[in-house]
Amino acid sequence: ASACWLKAHLAWERRDAAALAVWLDLTVAADERPAEFWLNGARMLAHDVTAWRTPARAPAAVRRRIELAQARAACAFLERGLRWGGPAGALEVERGLILLHRGRDLAGAGRCFARAAALPGAPEHVGRIHARLQRRLAGRGTPADRDDFDLAAGNPRTGDPPP
């Protein structure tokens, strides 16, 4: 698995999205246990490949399509990790973050955080994020909730543009 991961990393360095996807699949097929393979692989698919595939002057609609396609690919990768018995809490949190920041899907992210928060030993902050998302979705969010989850304004922390 480590050799496959190194090949995936080389594909990542070359910005070769197709080879990256193949080597990520081979890595987790060789050894599905390390959470790092699942988490970092999903992050590469959601964030890095999105940046590589998006032309600098692409219209917002094109950027959004690419972003959604890569969010779906990353979430499907994490879903496979969950089916294979990966660390459910970490994979659900990562899927929630991808849905929130790349998919811009508050409801979907909320469901992921709810599942993660319900697991034994879940970090306390996961439940708080879920509660804030629920308040925001219900229109009862605090000003901090609205600022954190105002996707129409983009993400000030990452510099992601609005949808």
NORTAQUI-V127396 format. One record per residue. N is the residue number from 0. RES is the residue in one small letter. SS is DSSP state (h for helix, s for strand, l for the rest). PHI is phi as a letter, one per 30 degrees, with the letter a starting at -180 (999 if undefined). Layout:
# NORTAQUI-V127396
<<N	RES	SS	PHI> <N	RES	SS	PHI>>
This chain:
# NORTAQUI-V127396
<<0	a	l	999> <1	s	h	d> <2	a	h	d> <3	c	h	d> <4	w	h	d> <5	l	h	d> <6	k	h	d> <7	a	h	d> <8	h	h	d> <9	l	h	d> <10	a	h	d> <11	w	h	d> <12	e	h	d> <13	r	l	d> <14	r	l	h> <15	d	l	c> <16	a	h	d> <17	a	h	d> <18	a	h	d> <19	l	h	e> <20	a	h	d> <21	v	h	d> <22	w	h	d> <23	l	h	d> <24	d	h	d> <25	l	h	d> <26	t	h	d> <27	v	h	d> <28	a	h	d> <29	a	h	d> <30	d	l	a> <31	e	l	d> <32	r	l	d> <33	p	l	d> <34	a	h	e> <35	e	h	d> <36	f	h	d> <37	w	h	d> <38	l	h	d> <39	n	h	d> <40	g	h	d> <41	a	h	d> <42	r	h	d> <43	m	h	d> <44	l	h	d> <45	a	h	d> <46	h	h	c> <47	d	h	d> <48	v	h	d> <49	t	h	e> <50	a	h	d> <51	w	h	d> <52	r	h	d> <53	t	l	c> <54	p	l	d> <55	a	l	e> <56	r	l	c> <57	a	l	d> <58	p	l	d> <59	a	h	e> <60	a	h	d> <61	v	h	d> <62	r	h	e> <63	r	h	d> <64	r	h	d> <65	i	h	d> <66	e	h	e> <67	l	h	d> <68	a	h	d> <69	q	h	d> <70	a	h	d> <71	r	h	d> <72	a	h	d> <73	a	h	d> <74	c	h	d> <75	a	h	d> <76	f	h	d> <77	l	h	d> <78	e	h	d> <79	r	h	d> <80	g	h	d> <81	l	h	d> <82	r	h	d> <83	w	l	d> <84	g	l	i> <85	g	l	d> <86	p	l	d> <87	a	h	e> <88	g	h	d> <89	a	h	d> <90	l	h	d> <91	e	h	d> <92	v	h	d> <93	e	h	d> <94	r	h	d> <95	g	h	d> <96	l	h	d> <97	i	h	d> <98	l	h	d> <99	l	h	d> <100	h	h	c> <101	r	l	c> <102	g	l	d> <103	r	l	h> <104	d	l	c> <105	l	h	d> <106	a	h	d> <107	g	h	d> <108	a	h	d> <109	g	h	e> <110	r	h	d> <111	c	h	d> <112	f	h	d> <113	a	h	d> <114	r	h	d> <115	a	h	d> <116	a	h	d> <117	a	l	d> <118	l	l	d> <119	p	l	e> <120	g	l	i> <121	a	l	d> <122	p	l	d> <123	e	h	e> <124	h	h	d> <125	v	h	d> <126	g	h	d> <127	r	h	d> <128	i	h	d> <129	h	h	e> <130	a	h	d> <131	r	h	d> <132	l	h	d> <133	q	h	d> <134	r	h	d> <135	r	h	d> <136	l	h	d> <137	a	l	d> <138	g	l	i> <139	r	l	c> <140	g	l	d> <141	t	l	d> <142	p	h	e> <143	a	h	d> <144	d	h	d> <145	r	h	d> <146	d	h	d> <147	d	h	d> <148	f	l	c> <149	d	l	d> <150	l	h	d> <151	a	h	d> <152	a	h	c> <153	g	l	i> <154	n	s	c> <155	p	l	d> <156	r	l	d> <157	t	l	c> <158	g	l	i> <159	d	s	d> <160	p	l	d> <161	p	l	d> <162	p	l	d>>
